Amino acid sequence: MGRYKCVICGYVYDPDLGDEIGGIEPGVPFSDLPVDYTCPVCDADKDEFLKYD
């Protein structure tokens, strides 16, 4: 499981931490996030994230 970074604001989605604001539990890989997942900081779409590791 890798981390993904929002290219708009720099937020990093870390599957080990999940996304408390978005209701995503720890352990969920980025690829398993819902299609309509958005950045919890800037509301960018999931396709605005790039692999960070």
C-alpha contacts under 8 A as a table, 3 or more apart, distances in Angstrom:
res1	aa1	res2	aa2	distance
1	M	15	P	6.70
1	M	29	P	5.60
1	M	30	F	7.60
2	G	14	D	7.12
2	G	15	P	7.09
2	G	29	P	7.29
2	G	30	F	7.48
2	G	51	K	6.92
2	G	52	Y	7.20
2	G	53	D	6.08
3	R	12	V	6.57
3	R	13	Y	5.56
3	R	14	D	4.74
3	R	15	P	6.58
3	R	30	F	7.48
3	R	51	K	6.08
3	R	52	Y	5.29
3	R	53	D	5.85
4	Y	12	V	5.55
4	Y	13	Y	5.18
4	Y	14	D	6.86
4	Y	30	F	7.22
4	Y	49	F	5.79
4	Y	50	L	5.28
4	Y	51	K	4.37
4	Y	52	Y	4.77
4	Y	53	D	7.45
5	K	10	G	5.79
5	K	11	Y	5.62
5	K	12	V	4.28
5	K	13	Y	6.21
5	K	49	F	5.15
5	K	50	L	5.39
5	K	51	K	6.36
5	K	52	Y	5.57
6	C	9	C	5.85
6	C	10	G	4.95
6	C	11	Y	5.24
6	C	12	V	6.32
6	C	13	Y	7.98
6	C	39	C	7.07
6	C	44	A	7.54
6	C	48	E	5.76
6	C	49	F	4.31
6	C	50	L	6.59
7	V	10	G	5.73
7	V	48	E	5.85
7	V	49	F	5.84
7	V	50	L	6.95
8	I	42	C	7.49
8	I	44	A	7.08
8	I	48	E	7.07
9	C	41	V	7.39
9	C	42	C	6.49
11	Y	39	C	7.40
11	Y	41	V	6.87
12	V	52	Y	7.75
13	Y	17	L	7.93
13	Y	18	G	6.99
13	Y	19	D	7.15
13	Y	30	F	7.49
14	D	17	L	5.45
14	D	18	G	6.02
14	D	19	D	7.98
15	P	18	G	4.89
15	P	26	P	5.78
15	P	27	G	5.18
15	P	28	V	5.35
15	P	29	P	5.28
15	P	30	F	6.69
16	D	26	P	5.19
16	D	27	G	5.24
16	D	28	V	7.63
17	L	25	E	7.47
17	L	26	P	4.72
17	L	27	G	7.11
18	G	24	I	5.23
18	G	25	E	4.98
18	G	26	P	3.98
18	G	27	G	6.48
18	G	28	V	6.50
19	D	22	G	5.28
19	D	23	G	5.98
19	D	24	I	4.76
19	D	25	E	6.56
19	D	26	P	7.34
19	D	40	P	7.74
20	E	23	G	5.01
20	E	24	I	5.92
20	E	25	E	6.98
21	I	24	I	7.70
21	I	40	P	6.29
22	G	40	P	6.27
24	I	28	V	7.13
25	E	28	V	6.43
28	V	32	D	6.37
28	V	33	L	7.08
29	P	32	D	5.39
29	P	33	L	6.89
30	F	33	L	5.34
33	L	37	Y	6.36
34	P	37	Y	5.21
35	V	46	K	7.00
36	D	45	D	7.08
36	D	46	K	6.94
37	Y	45	D	6.51
37	Y	46	K	5.59
38	T	43	D	5.04
38	T	44	A	5.30
38	T	45	D	4.68
38	T	46	K	5.49
39	C	42	C	5.67
39	C	43	D	4.54
39	C	44	A	5.10
39	C	45	D	6.56
39	C	46	K	7.08
40	P	43	D	5.77
44	A	48	E	6.26
45	D	48	E	5.59
45	D	49	F	7.86
46	K	49	F	5.84
47	D	50	L	7.86
